[in-house]
Amino acid sequence: MATLSTKPQEVSLAQPPARRKRPFRKQLNIALRYVVLTLVGLLVFMPFILSFFGTFKTNAEIIAFPPTLLPEEWLLQNWPDLFDTDLGGLPRPEGTTSVGLTVGLFAFYLTFLLTGMSSEQKGRGLPRRVGLPAAVLLVLAAGYGVGLYLQNAYEASLTLRLTAGTAVGALMLILLGIIAMSEPDWQRVLIALAGSILVGALVTALFTQLATLAGGGRFLRWFFNTALLSVIRAFLQLIFCSMAAYAFARLKFPGKGLIFGFMLASMMLPGAVTLIPGYIVIAKLEWINKWFSLVFPGIVIPFGIFLLTQFLRAIPRDLEEAAFMDGASYFQIYKDVILPLARPALLTLFILQFQAMWNDYLTPLLYLNTPDMWVLNVALQVFQQNFKAEWNLVLVGAMVNAVPVLILFFFFSRYYIEGVSYAGVKG
């Protein structure tokens, strides 16, 4: 009979040589990956790096072959020289007033959103039948004031006074109607509305003077134009696109699918199809060479609605139902529940639209035709034609045009990546 051996087996504690080398190989692979990624990144960014160091070189160093990375002598004066260049032309009242009115409307929206939206408890002082008509009269008076301001500034035509006043008044009425949905305290709303209109008027006068002081065909004025246009249009797009996306993603109403499908179909149309009809409409409104032509038509964009709609659909409905049980209105849910959760998507849309306006060339070239109204991309093209031999100044201008967008993406890249990743998730 076979007997079982009770002798304990010896276990070797020594590891094979391959296992002892595995941690070292793993660290080596990680190090090699970092080295390769660093080299690829340097290779991709090498033109940008050469351009940046070229802003401190002389023209002879820039065109020298073989090129050198660092300048022999750092010419820091190239940067101030760029902002001292002047292509001629003085700031016109038609342009400065459109700048002031656009920034004033932006200031009104920002102030009223911060003050009027906090008045959400039912008021006992003023009933709705008194507060709402009084608020509408204030808005109509503000629209009429826009026409008077244009007439006093440079004797604008009747068509321009009517169209600009109507556009500003309509945008203010939309915001007032949205706040009225939450059954607010009308006394506080009237105070907030009057204060916001006053702030908008003061900002309009202030930025009209700042646009005049910034000069005509100067680089400082072009940077001023590009920065303000990019911020204002991106901010207004956030407001209106988020409201439309909330309706498509969270509300039920007849024809929602048809309207959403029509909106998606409009994204298939190339921009060249609507370019000429859009120009004709802008010309009939007498908005050519004014900021109205770039801000008002682009307040709502199909891409922004689609991006935010996809994100909002992924938000659990339990939060919405809990807010309904607490007595919240649709607008309160939109403001207090949906918008805070949609912060990554909102920041993503802001970055994309800020970059789109900052890098836009064709639309400003078509609608803005005097040096005091140009944006950086249009101005750099003209600047390069007039200063063909001044390569260092051209490189400085290119850096000034590129750095703000890179800085914005650097600080908000985490939200941008998070927003893009969640936008395609359907809840």
C-alpha positions, 0 to 999 in steps of 0.5 A: 500500500502506498504511504503518504509522506508527512515530510513538509515540503520546502518552500523557496523564498527566492524569487526568479530573476525575471520577477525581480526585474519586473518593477524596474522594467515597469518604471523604465517603460513609464519613463520612456513613455514620458520622454516620448510624450515630451519629445512629441509635445516639443515637436508639436509646439516647436513653431510656437516656441520659435515664434515666441522667442522670435518676438525678442529677436531682430529681423536679421536673426529671424530670417537667418539660417540655420535658425537659433532658438534664443536671441543674441540680445533680448529686445523687450522693446518689440512688445511696446512698439507693437502697441505704439503702431498706428495704421491711421483713422480716428474713432468714429461716434457710430462705432464707439456708441455701438461699443458702449450700447453692447457692453451696457446691455451686457452689464444690464443682463449681468446685474439683473441676473444677480439681483432680480433672480434672488427675488423669488418669494411672493411679495405682498406689497405689489400684486402681479397686475401692478408690478408686471405692467410697471416693469414692462413700462420701464423696459420700454422706456429703456428701449426708447432711451437707446434711440435717444442716445443714438440720436444725440450721439451722432444723429443716427437715422430713424431706421437704426434708432428703431432697430437698435432700440427694439432689439435692446428692448426685446432682449430685456423683455425676454429676461423680464418674462423669464423672471416673472415665471417664478412669481417673484416679489415685484417690488424687489424686481422693480428696484432691481430692474431700475438699478440694472437699467441705471448700471447699464446706462452708466456702463454705456457712457463709460465704455463709449469714452473708453472706446474713444480713448483706445483710438482708431487703427491701433493695436490696443483698440483691436485687442479691446474690440476682440476681448469684449466681443468674445466675452459678451457673445459667449456670455449671452449664448450661455444664457439663451442656449441653456434655457433652450436646452433646459426646455428640450431636455427636461420639459414636455410640450407639443412639437418638441421632437419636431422643433429639436429635429429642425434645430439639428437639421440647421446644423447641417447647413454650411455657413456660406448658405446663410452668409449673403442673406444674413448680410442683406438683413444686417444691411437693411437694419443698418447694423453694418460696421457696428457691434450689433451685427456680431452680437445679436444674430449669434446669441442662440446657436444650434451647437450650443443647444445640442451640447447642453441638451445632451448634458442635461438629459443625463441629470437624474430626474429625482432631483427635479421631482424633489424640487417640485415637492418643495414647491419650486417652479420650473424657473427655480429648478432651472436656476437652483438645480440644473445650472449648478450641475451643468457647470462643466458643460457651461464652461465648455460652451463658453470656452468654445464660443469665446475661442470661436469669436476670438478666431473668427475672420470672415464675419468681422471682415464682412461686417466691420470695415473701418480700422477702429472696428476691426478685430485682431485677426482682420487687423493682423492681416492688414498689419502684415501687409503694411509691415512686411519687413517687420517680422518681429512685430508681426510675431508679437502680434501673433503671440498677443492673438494666441496667448489669451486663448491658451491661458483660458484653456490652461485654467479651465481644461479640466472642466472642458474635458469633463463637459465634452465627455459627459455631453455624449451620455444620454440619461 
